[in-house]
Amino acid sequence: QVQLVESGGGLVQAGGSLRLSCAASGRTLVMGWFRQAPGKAREFVSSIIRNGGRTNYANSVKGRFTISRDNAKNTVYLQMNSLKAEDTAVYYCAATSSVFYSGGANPSEYEYWGQGTQVTVSS
């Protein structure tokens, strides 16, 4: 069983930046970020495979968010720049030990989830 712990959320003004971190208690292959705003379904943000060679982003965050990982620390990061009010949500880290990767946009691809960290962007 792998445990995931997110950190780095907070309150930021529109146009600002935040960096989320997610530390895993064990080795994972694919890691991803999802978010859920009040009253909305959970949506995919980004994913990355273990060697960092393949990443995927939701259209809404392309060019603004960057995902990366440090396997020595079993940690994935989400650098969020040019934040908008519509980025406000609880951000969840997800991970899987499956070798199958088709973009990582489907929550059902992940067996491990963090508790979430709140990101609030004020306009």
C-alpha positions in Angstrom: 0.0 0.0 0.0 1.4 3.4 -1.0 0.4 6.5 0.9 0.4 9.9 -0.8 0.8 13.2 1.1 0.2 16.5 -0.8 1.5 19.9 0.3 1.9 23.4 -1.1 -1.6 24.5 -1.5 -2.8 27.9 -0.3 -4.3 31.3 -1.3 -2.8 33.2 -4.1 -3.9 36.2 -6.3 -4.8 35.7 -9.9 -1.6 35.7 -12.0 0.4 34.3 -9.2 2.2 30.9 -8.8 2.1 27.9 -6.5 4.0 24.7 -6.4 2.3 21.5 -5.2 4.2 18.5 -3.9 3.1 15.0 -3.4 5.3 12.6 -1.5 4.8 8.8 -2.0 5.7 6.3 0.7 6.8 3.8 -2.0 7.8 3.3 -5.6 5.2 4.3 -8.2 5.2 4.3 -12.0 2.6 6.8 -13.1 1.7 9.8 -11.0 -1.0 12.4 -11.7 -2.8 15.4 -10.4 -6.6 15.8 -10.4 -8.7 18.6 -9.0 -12.3 19.1 -7.9 -14.0 22.4 -7.5 -17.2 22.8 -5.4 -20.2 21.3 -7.1 -18.1 19.9 -10.0 -16.8 16.5 -10.9 -13.1 15.6 -10.3 -11.1 16.5 -13.4 -7.7 15.5 -14.7 -4.9 18.1 -14.6 -1.7 16.3 -15.5 0.3 13.0 -15.3 3.8 11.8 -15.7 5.5 8.4 -16.1 8.3 7.3 -13.9 11.2 8.4 -16.1 9.6 11.7 -16.9 9.7 10.9 -20.6 6.0 11.2 -21.1 3.6 13.8 -19.6 0.0 14.8 -20.3 -1.9 17.9 -19.5 -5.5 19.0 -19.6 -6.1 21.7 -22.2 -7.1 24.1 -19.5 -3.7 24.1 -17.9 -1.3 23.6 -20.9 1.4 26.3 -21.0 0.7 27.3 -17.4 1.3 24.2 -15.3 4.4 21.9 -15.4 4.6 18.4 -13.8 7.8 16.9 -12.8 9.1 14.2 -10.4 12.1 13.3 -8.3 12.2 9.5 -8.1 14.9 9.6 -5.4 12.4 11.3 -3.2 9.3 9.5 -4.6 7.8 12.9 -5.1 5.9 14.5 -7.9 5.5 18.3 -8.3 3.0 20.5 -10.0 4.3 24.0 -10.8 1.3 26.3 -11.4 1.9 29.6 -13.0 -0.5 32.4 -14.3 -3.1 31.1 -11.9 -6.8 32.0 -12.6 -9.8 32.1 -10.4 -11.1 29.0 -12.2 -8.1 27.0 -11.0 -9.6 27.2 -7.5 -10.2 23.6 -6.3 -9.0 20.8 -4.1 -6.0 19.2 -5.8 -5.5 15.5 -5.4 -2.4 13.5 -6.1 -2.8 10.0 -7.6 -0.4 7.2 -8.3 -0.3 3.7 -9.8 2.1 0.9 -10.0 0.6 -0.3 -13.3 3.0 -0.3 -16.3 0.1 0.6 -18.6 0.0 4.3 -19.5 -2.5 5.9 -21.9 -2.2 9.4 -20.8 -3.3 9.0 -17.2 -6.4 11.1 -17.5 -8.9 8.5 -16.2 -9.2 8.3 -12.4 -9.8 4.6 -12.7 -6.1 4.2 -13.8 -4.9 5.0 -10.3 -5.1 2.9 -7.1 -3.6 5.3 -4.7 -4.9 8.8 -3.8 -3.9 11.6 -1.5 -6.2 13.5 0.8 -6.0 16.7 -1.3 -4.7 20.2 -0.8 -6.8 23.3 -1.3 -5.8 25.9 -3.9 -7.7 29.2 -3.8 -7.0 31.9 -6.4 -8.5 35.3 -5.7 -9.5 37.5 -8.6 
